[in-house]
Amino acid sequence: MYFEVLGPLTVRTRTGSTVEVPEPKVRALLAVLLVHEGRAVSTDQLVDVLWGERPPGNPAGALQTKVSRLRRALSRTDDATEVEAKPPGYRLRIRPEDLDSQRFADLTATAYRTEDPHSRADLLREALALWTGDALAGFDDVEFLRTAAARFEEQRLTAVEALAETRLQLGEHHALIGDLDEPAARHPLRERLRAAQIKALYLAGRQSEALTVYTGLRAELAEQLGVDPGPELTALHQSILEHDASLGAVPPARERIPNELEAPLTDLVGREDAVPAVRELLAGNRLVTLTGPGGVGKTRLADEVARQAVGDFPDGVRKVGLAGSAEVTEQLSAALGIREEGALGLVAALRSRRFLLLLDNCEHVIDEAAEVVRGILSAAPGLRVLATSREPLGLAGEAVWTVPPLRQADAEQLFALRAAASAPGFAVTEHNAEAVATICRRLDRIPLALELAATRVRALGVRELSARLDDRFRLLAGGHRGAPPRQRTLRAVIDWSWELLADDERRLLRRLSAFTGGCTLDAAETVCGEDVLDPMIRLVDRSMVTATEEPRYRLPETVSAYARERLAEAGESDALHDDHRTYYAELIGRAAAELRGPDQHRWLALLDRESGNLRVALERAAQLADGTAALRLALDSTWYWFLRGRLSEARRSLGEVRHLGGDTALRSQAALWHAAFAMLVGEEHSDSALPDAATGCARAEWFLGYAALNAGEDLARSEVLVDRALERFRAADDRWGIAAAQSTRATQALLRGNLVALRRNAEEAQEIFAELGDRWGQLQTAYPLAALASITGDYARAEHLHRTGLELAEELGFRAAAADRITGLGRVALQTGDFRQAAALHREAMTRAAEHGYAAGEIHAEIGLALGARREGDWALAEKHLRRTLDWHREVEFGPGPALLLAELGFLGEQRGDARTALALHGQSLTVARESGDPRAIALAHEGLAGAYALLEQPERAARLLGAAARARESVGAPLPEAERGDVDRITARIRAVLSDAAFAAEFAAGAEEPTSSTDF
């Protein structure tokens, strides 16, 4: 296919037929992809371009729809072009020769390098012939495409001007006059264009017209811009007045500043989005500075940008690398071939030039470079500067683009490519992929560090290389010989930056290495001492420290490793680490209380950011064998670990510190918390290893009971622990502890079927948690209260409570709890007859639970799918889900769980007409229900048995069982809601088909009067 954007957007086949691309937004999508010339365009950018400030409700879905329609449009011919999904968005797989704008750029770039005027004119004519109208006509309402069209138009006018000058060289001035009328009228203030027009008129013998054109242009420039004509146009005017003989001769071609960009030896990896982004900045700004840490690839990116932009600058592109101590003016003059006459000589030589200056490596002469750039930009309006530096130049009008480390996937690709070049045959496989990923992460995804590391693969292999990165500076001590000395080793890269720092910057940088994962300004000021604000700002400007919006300050891992060495050299390590441990011990001590109050969410977010520092503080206390300090740190961290689901970290850390010695009471508490976390991660434990709970704190004892309940341990043991903790909470007037214990007792009551206790306990807990502002606690009480509402048929309240719980869970980041709340919503949908919504919610809950390794949540949601499948008549699917969930319950030996599943399987048998199977399953269900003591579970088993006996033609017994079930439900104030009477109504109808109304009523009443324990099958 062939694509045209230099005019109305057009798509043609190889035979020249036009391909129809319907719908404006699909055409706009194609245009955006074409402007990016085969590079990937992010999903966010495409949505922003297509919909602007009014995005659709589901942006990703809406964009996918447009992409699908574009794919269909482009796939209708034999030479289809593919729209490829490529992170972070989409790209059009297209060759340069299949796009008119790319052909135009290639032709003009070749023309500008061609010395022979005849050949140059032919190339420019061929390029301009590609234009069929205004670029991207019809997209005036799409700002991005308007900008792209303006860039194309500037390139076209540059080519028109170059062709006019070439035709003047060839003596075609007569024909040229008419050809320039229209472009000169549309662009009356373009001095280069008007100069060609004036000269053509003069050479054609129309001197008075040439002078009139000049006079009119001078007046327009003064009126509209307040400036005089430039020096070249003024000199042309003077030559016409003097009848300069040289005007009549064919002049030599204008000397262009040579383009000396070296051809790259390797492909640029991972900068598909960066190159067009910087080019766009360069189109709208005369000074663009690429900043970033050493080795991040500033120079390589600048080279590629300049290489692609060469056609935009009639006088070419020139790269000047600043090195050594020579003055910047001297280096520029020498590189550009300008006689040394100070700044005035440089400015005078550049005044009329229209070229791109790539100024590389400015950081070590930053002040002088800034002054020189300011001077030449002020004097040379046609000049643009693309600079690279580890800090901005700090000039007005400077556009700064920070070059980021590579994305992880791009970093791995770069490493793989360079490793394969160093060690032929190397490839990333499932066996070494993890090691490659680790290398890339630990080297901060910095291209230079990755390339240095890749050269070691042949000798070490990736696993050994990954294992040795703690000694990275010795490991990566040899690089490519063609690189500058500052880039030949990893240490040299950092040394270069270190030597440019002031003393206070060096002192702060080495002290910042004590932090893990960054720090706040308050932490830096407390731990590092002295005034840190000013040097911190300068370190950020110099790309040695990264800053986020909070603000939070972080050293890249490689810089941190270097700074730690400097910290040790300064003899400051021990004292600084002690200050660090003290600061974070105080922080987690404050957090332990705040995490149970209204600021819970804020403190969770704060501790998330500080988790690395907290971990290091605990490790250092343990290394110093300071048992009491380590125990306090660990115990203060327990609630944070639990709320964030870091159960294994909690179990491991508590297990380590409880054996260090220290305060006996603290060790007892640590043992209880450790046992609880061990239960939650599914680890077997021995009660004999636990201290007497009376010696530990009540909260630890409660948590052990809570863990026993949630891990599916012995329900009775959980009740004993929580009841005992509650007594101690009440004695100590621990309001939070009372609420925590009562919320757990509410769930225990739910499992026992004691709805009165459930309501009493949950409502007390809810009231206290609301008073304390503890969002986690409110989430705990929402579940049993929602279950109670469902049991009593108040589905609207149940849905409200589940939705409230879901909002709380998502707000706090409790993914497992969120999955449970979605399951709860699925149950409500099921109970209200919305089977499709119920299935969708249960599937979503299963997915979320699986993503977070929450097996119990997956099972809970799958039970909902089983319930829905049976009610919709898909008995095979229902049985599949029920068997799987029953197996899980039996494996974990959670007592009450199988009662419902066995009953559901029994109802399946009855509905299939298999009375014996139904009888056996409901009998097992009744046994489990009686063991749990839940009257509702017993009632469900009796209802199932009634169905089985009705099939066996024993209607009297069946009616008595229904009566017993009704009495059991009424005993706890939870008669069967109307929406859940499906099974009972079916069974009742079968019985009534055999018994008279009077006989049924008599047997039903008899069953209701019998003790539950005597009602058998």
MOHU-V97867 format. One line per field, one symbol per residue. ss: DSSP state (A for helix, B for strand, O for the rest). phi: phi as a letter, one per 40 degrees, with the letter a starting at -180 (. if undefined). psi: psi as a letter, one per 30 degrees, with the letter a starting at -180 (. if undefined). A space follows every 10 residues. Layout:
BEGIN
ss->???
phi->???
psi->???
END
This chain:
BEGIN
ss->OBBBOOOBOB BBOOOOOBOO OOOAAAAAAA AAAAAOOOOO BBAAAAAAAA AOOOOOOOAA AAAAAAAAAA AAAAOOOOOO OOBBBBOOBB BBOOOAAABA AAAAAAAAAA AAAOOOAAAA AAAAAAAAOO OOOOOOBOOO OOAAAAAAAA AAAAAAAAAA AAAAAAAAAO OOAAAAAAAA AAAAAAOOOO AAAAAAAAAA AAAOOOAAAA AAAAAAAAAA AAAAOOOOOO AAAAAAAAAA AOOOAAAOOO OOOOOOOOOO OOOOOOOOOO OAAAAAAAAA AAAAOOBBBB BOOOOOOAAA AAAAAAAAAA AAOOOOBBBB BOOOOOOAAA AAAAAAOOOO OAAAAAAAAA OOOOOBBBBB OOAAAAAAAA AAAAAAAAAO OOOBBBBBOO OOOOOOOBBB BBOOOOOAAA AAAAAAAAAA AAOOOOOOOO OOAAAAAAAA AAOOOOAAAA AAAAOOAAAA AAAAAAAOAA AAAAAOOOOO OOOOAAAOOA AAAAAAAAAO OOAAAAAAAA AAOOOOOOBO AAAAAAAAOO OOAAAAAAAA AOOOOBBBOO OBBBOOAAAA AAAAAAAAAO OOAAAAAAAA AAAAAAAAAA AAAAOOOOOA AAAAAAAAAA AAAAAAAAAA AAAOOOAAAA AAAAAAAAAA AAAOOOAAAA AAAAAAAOOO OOOAAAAAAA AAAAAAAAAA OOOOOOAAAO OOAAAOOAAA AAAAAAAAAA OOOOAAAAAA AAAAAAAAAA AAOOAAAAAA AAAAAAAAAA AAOOAAAAAA AAAAAAAAAA AAOOAAAAAA AAAAAAAAAA AOOOAAAAAA AAAAAAAAAA AAOOAAAAAA AAAAAAAAAA AOOOAAAAAA AAAAAAAAAA AOOOAAAAAA AAAAAAAAAA AOOOAAAAAA AAAAAAAAAA AAOOAAAAAA AAAAAAAAAA AOOOAAAAAA AAAAAAAAAA AAOOAAAAAA AAAAAAAAAA AOOOAAAAAA AAAAAAAAAA AOOOOOOAAA OAAAAAAAAA AAOOOOAAAA AAAAAAAAAO OAAAOOO
phi->.bbbbcicdb bbcccgccbc bcgdccccdc ccccccfgcc bcdccccccc bfcbcccbdc cccdcccccc ccccbcbcbc bccbcadcab accacdccbc cccccccccc cccccccccc cccccccccc cbicdfdgbc cbddcccccc cccccccccc cccccccccc gcccccdccc dcccccbcbc cccccccccc ccccgbcccc cccccccdcc ccccbgbcdc ccccccdccc ccfdcccccc cccccccccb cccccbccbg bcccdccccc cccbbcbbbc bicdgchccc ccdccccccd ccbdcgbbbb ccagbcccdc ccccccgbcc bgcccccccc dbcbabbcbb gcccbccccc cccdcccccb cccbbbbbac accgccgcbb bcccdccdcc ccccdccccc ccbdgcacbc cbccccccdc cccgfcdccc cccccccccb gccccccccc bccccbbabc cccddcbcbc ccdcddcccc ccdccccccc cccccbggac ccccccccgg cbcccccccc ccgcbbbbcd cbbacddccc cccccccccc gbcccccccc cccccccccc cdcccbbccd cccccccdcc dccccccccc ccccfcdccc ccdccccdcc dcccgccccc ccccccccbc ghdccccccc cccccccccc cgccabcccc cddccccccc cdcccccccc cgcccccdcc ccccccdccc ccfccccdcc cccccccccc ccgccccdcc cccccccccc ccgccccccc cccccccccc ccgccccccd cccccccccc ccgccccccc cccdcccccc ccgccccccc cccccccccc cbgccccccd ccdccccccc ccgccccdcd ccccccdccc ccfcdcdcdc ccccccccdc ccgccccccc cccccccccc ccgcdccccc cccccdcccc ccgbcccccc cccccccccc cbgbcccdcb cdcccccccc cccbccdccc cccccccccc cdcccbb
psi->lkkkfiakkk klleffkkkk jlkeeeeeee eeeeefhflk kleeeeeeee fbgilleiee eeeeeeeeee eeefgflfhl kkjkjjkgcl ljjklefgke eeeeeeeeee effkejeeee eeeeeeefff kgakkhkfhf gjeefeeeee eeeeeeeeee eeeeeeeeeg gheefeeeff eeeeefifgj eeeeeeeeee eefggieeee eeeeeeeeee eeeefgllll eeeeeeeeee eghkfffflj llkkkkkkjh kkkkflkkkg gefeeeeeee eeffkfjkkj lllkffgeee eeeeeeefge ffjegakkkj kklaglkeee eeeeefhkkj haeeeeeeff egkilkjjjk hfefheeeee eeeeeeeefj fgkkkjlklf llfglkgkkk jkjlllleee eeeeeeeeee eeikfklklf fgeeeeeeee efgghkeeee eeefffeeef leeeeefgff heeeehgkak ffllefgfle eeeeeeeeff klefeeeeee effflkgall eeeeeeefla jfeeeeeeee eggfkkklfe lkkkkleeee eeeeeeeeef gfeeeeeeee eeefeeefee eeeffgafge eeeeeeeefg eeeeeeeeee eeeghieeee eeeeeffeee eeeggieeee eeeeeeffgf aakeeeeeee eeeeeeeeef ggkklkfffk lkffflleee eeeeeeeeef ggajeeeeee eeeeeeeeee efhjeeeeee eeeefeeeee ffgifeeeee eeeeeeeeee efgjeeeeee feeeeeeeee eggieeeeee eeeeeeeeee efgieeeeee eeeeeeeeee fggieeeeee eeeeeeeeee fghieeeeee eeeeeeeeee ffgieeeeee eeeeeeeeee efhjdfefee eeeeeeeeee ffgieeeeee eeeeeeeeee efgjeeeeee eeeeeeeeee eghieeeeee eeeeeeeeef fghilklefg geeeeeeeee effelleeee eeeeeeeffk keffja.
END
